[in-house]
């Protein structure tokens, strides 16, 4: 495995209002679009061949929309991107679309159970973080990555992916930053954050 550049989609309307998106979608805000463009500009300075570096992306709308803006910055077509269902976000089950307050009102016991151990406890009908870690690990084992690879995905998925790619304890990464205006660079079992030029 060479160098992986891991991006999260830009801010969405539901991010802004604190609603759980899971595998549902909301559109990027203007801020989110600017964040994605800034990540694209940064990526163009990091990769050796911006026009040909392999790009993998979650097919969810917010990731696809961000990917389109990244591709614009790289001067390439969205048609060159590989979309893969295994890169989608955690399934928030019956809590999708809700704020934390609404989830408590909907099912306090299930919410508190998930909150107490999100690695092992899923939302009703959804996934836990361990499920996402296993999905990320399986993807890494199945895909033949080149010298440089770009991946555009989601907050929980990216946290679990960093742990899988670096051989680290995934439970320790539940609180790992998942920025929407920086790129995680993964290489030789280590990771670092590379900041963009974006500012509010």
RAQUIGI-V63789 format. One record per helix or strand of 3 or more residues. SS is the DSSP state (alpha for helix, beta for strand). FROM is the first residue (numbers start at 1). TO is the last residue. If there is no record, write none. Layout:
SS_FROM_TO ; SS_FROM_TO
//
This chain:
beta_3_8 ; alpha_13_17 ; alpha_30_46 ; beta_54_57 ; alpha_61_74 ; alpha_78_80 ; alpha_85_87 ; alpha_93_95 ; alpha_100_106 ; alpha_108_116 ; alpha_129_142 ; beta_148_153 ; alpha_155_166 ; alpha_170_173 ; beta_182_187 ; beta_190_195
//
